[in-house]
Amino acid sequence: MAESKATTQPTAESKFPSEMIDLPSGGKLYPKGSPLRSGKIEIKYMTAREEDILTSQNLIKKGLVIDSLLNALIVDKSINVKDLFLGDKNAIMVAARILAYGPEYTVEMSSPVSGDRKTHTFNLSELDYKSLPDDIKYDKNEFSYKLPFSGLDITYKILNGIDEDNIEKELKALDKIGTSKEITTRLKKAVISINGETDAAVINAGVENMIARDSLAFRKEITRITPDILLEQTIEMEGEEVTVDIPMAASFFWPT
């Protein structure tokens, strides 16, 4: 998943061993001129300084600890973790964990066979990137989809960290007034146009009035084409081979 990169003539910013990490997106969804367009990102090995970030109670309470950690590990300081698509961020997070503490990740989980609590050690270095569909052209962050029931033509994008932050803020504001609109809020951020109309009022009305079967199909299509690392593994548990989602427990970055 990562390839070694020799570092010569260390500078203040680059005096620790580092690795080049391949991005699940291949970099093609980022704007031309962005350093992420190469499809790779350089991260340094974690040091005790970054471990201080992981133990910062202030960052943990604010929910900023992982973003702060990844920003500290990314060598190119023109890149902010908020610029990343979620799948690329997930891949960097896994790579950072492997470089810091090794690929072995031991976690307690519910057995899909018996339902009992079991301890299992996953090998994070064996995780694969999601295979991207051949029918989608990944040259920029703009995609087309025809809703199967209404026949409306949708142009949409894959959300990045900035979009996710804005969605979280809107959802928190809605929650304060007792309203939950997670599905429509997320779709409004993703949709660029409906039948060629880019006006925000048209998009908002189109999303809110989208037939449920169209909404479900659209969300499945977004998931289908979104680059990511597959956080699942086939393991043997209680004498059976089962494919399980890897739990993101505290021991992921706090193995002790």
N, C-alpha and C positions, 0 to 999 in steps of 0.2 A: 504493500500500500504506500510505503514511503521509500525514497531512494536517498542514499547518503550524499552529502555535498561537502567536499573539503573546503575549509575556510583558510585563506591565506591572508597575511598581513592584517591581523585583527584590529578592529577599531573599537571605540567606546561602545558602539551599538552592536558590534558583531565580534565578540571575543569568546563566545561559548560555542560548543559544537551545535550544529544545526542540521536539519533535514529538509529536503524538498518533498512536499506532499502533493500528490495528484488530487485534483478536485473532481467530484462526481459530475459536475456540470461541464467539465472540459474547458471552462472559462468562456464559452461561446455566448453565454447570455449576458455577460458584462459589457459595458460600453467600450467601443474602440478607444484605445489610449489608456484604459485601466490596466494596472499591473496584474489584475486578476484574469485578464483576457488570455494570458499564457496558459491557463488551465492548471497552474501550479502555484503553490505558496510556500515560502520558507518559514519554518518555525524553529526556535531554539529549544534546547533541552531545558527542562524546568530546573531551577535552582532553589535554594532555601528562601531567596527573596520572593519567588512566586508562591512558595508554600505559605509564606506570611499572608499572601492574598487569600489563599484558601481558608485560612483560619480567622479572617477578619469578620467579626460578628456584625459589624456595621454593614459590610457588603452583603453578607448572607441575609440579613434582615430585609435589605432593600431589593434582594433578588438580582444583584449585579455581580456576584462573585465569579460566575463562569465567564461572562463577557470581559470582566476586568482581567481575569487570568489569560484568556486567549489574546487580548490586546497586548499584554505584556510579552507573550511568547512569539507573536508575529514579528518577524525581523523588519519588514518594510513598514515603517511608521506612517506612510501615506495611506495605508489600508486600515480601516476600522472594521471591527467585527460586525457592526451594523450594516456594512456594505454587502455582506455575504448573504447568499441564499441559505435557507435553513439546512438543506442537504449538505452543502459545502461546510457549513459550520459544524454539523454533526461529525463529518469526516475528520476535521481538524481537531475536534474535541477527543475523538477516539485516538488519533495519532499522538496527541499531546499526552494522553494517559499512558500509552504504550511506552513512549520515550521516557516518561518520568518513573514509572513503577513496573514496567514490563507488561507483557500481553496477558498474563494470568489474572483473571478477575473472578474472585470467589464471592458468591452471593447466596443468601437464603431465599428460596422461592417456593411457590406452591406447585407441587407435582401435578402435571396434566393427566397423569395416570390414576393416582389415588386421591389427589387433593391434599395430601399431607405436606408439611413443610420439610423441604429437603435442601441440603447445601450442595451447590454445584460450582465447579470452576470452569469458566468460559475462556477460550483462547481468542482474544480480540484481534490478533494478527491474521486470523482466518476469515474475518468478515469481508464480504464482497460488496462492490458497488452495484447498485441497481442497474439492470440492463435497460437501456433506453429504447423506446419503440422506433422501428425503422421508418414508420410513416410520418414522423415528425421531423421537420427541418429546424435544427438548433443553430441558427445564425444570429438571432437577436431575441430579446425577451419580449416577444409578441407572437401570439398564437391565435388561430381561428378555430371556431367550433360552431356547428349548427345544432341548435337545441332539437332533440328528436321529436318532441310533441308539437311545439308551437312553430318550429321551423325558423325561428329567429337566428340571425347570424351574429355570433358573439366574437369580439376580439378581446383578448385578455392577456395578462402577464402573470408570471410566477412572483410571489411576494418575497421581499428581502427583509433584513432585520429592521430597517427603518419602518417599513409597512407594518411589520408585526408589532412594533412599539406603538404606532399610532392606533392600531386596532385595540391593543390592550388598554390604552388610555380611554378610548371611546367606550369600551365595554365596562370599564370601571365607573365612568360617568353615568352610563345607563343603569348600572347595578344600583347606584345610589338612589335612583328614583323608582327602583323596583321593576325595571324592564330588562329582559334578556333578548338580545338580537344578534347572537354570535354568528349564525349562518349568513344572514343578510349583510351584516357589517363586513365580514370577510369577503363575501362575493363583490360587494361594492368597491372594495380596494383592489380587487383583481381585474374587474371588468374595465376595459378601455373604451369600448364602443358597443352599441347594440344597433344592428342594421345600419352601421355607418355613423350613427349619432353619438357624438362625444360629450354632449351637454350633460353636466352632473345631474340635473333634475330628471332628464330622460333615463339615465342609467339607474338612479335611485328608484324611480318608479318601476322600471323594468325588472330590477332585481326583487323588489318587494312583492311584485305581482307575478313572479315566475311560478309556473305550475310546478307542483312538488316533484313530479317525475322528471321534469326538465332540470330542476335544481339538483336532484340526486345524481342524475346522469352527468351533469356539468361538473359536480364536485368529484365524481369518480374519474372523469377525464383529466382534471387537474392533477389528481394523485397519480394517475397512470404516467403522465409525461414528466413529472417533477423528479429531477436528479436527486439521489440520496445514497447514503450508505445503508445497507440492509442490517438493521440491528436485530437479527435473528440468527439462530443456529440450530442445526439438527444434532441432538445429543441422545445418549442412551440414559434412560432413567427407569429404574425398577424393571429392568429386563426388556424394555421396549424402546424403539427409536422414535423420537418425537421432535417436531420442529417447534421451538419456543421463541417468544420475544425475549430479548435480554433485558432484565429489569435494571432501570437506572437508579440504583440504591446509593446511599451515602458512601459506601465502600468504593464506588467508582473512582472518585478523586481523593477519598479518605480511606485507603485500604487498611489502616490500622485502627 
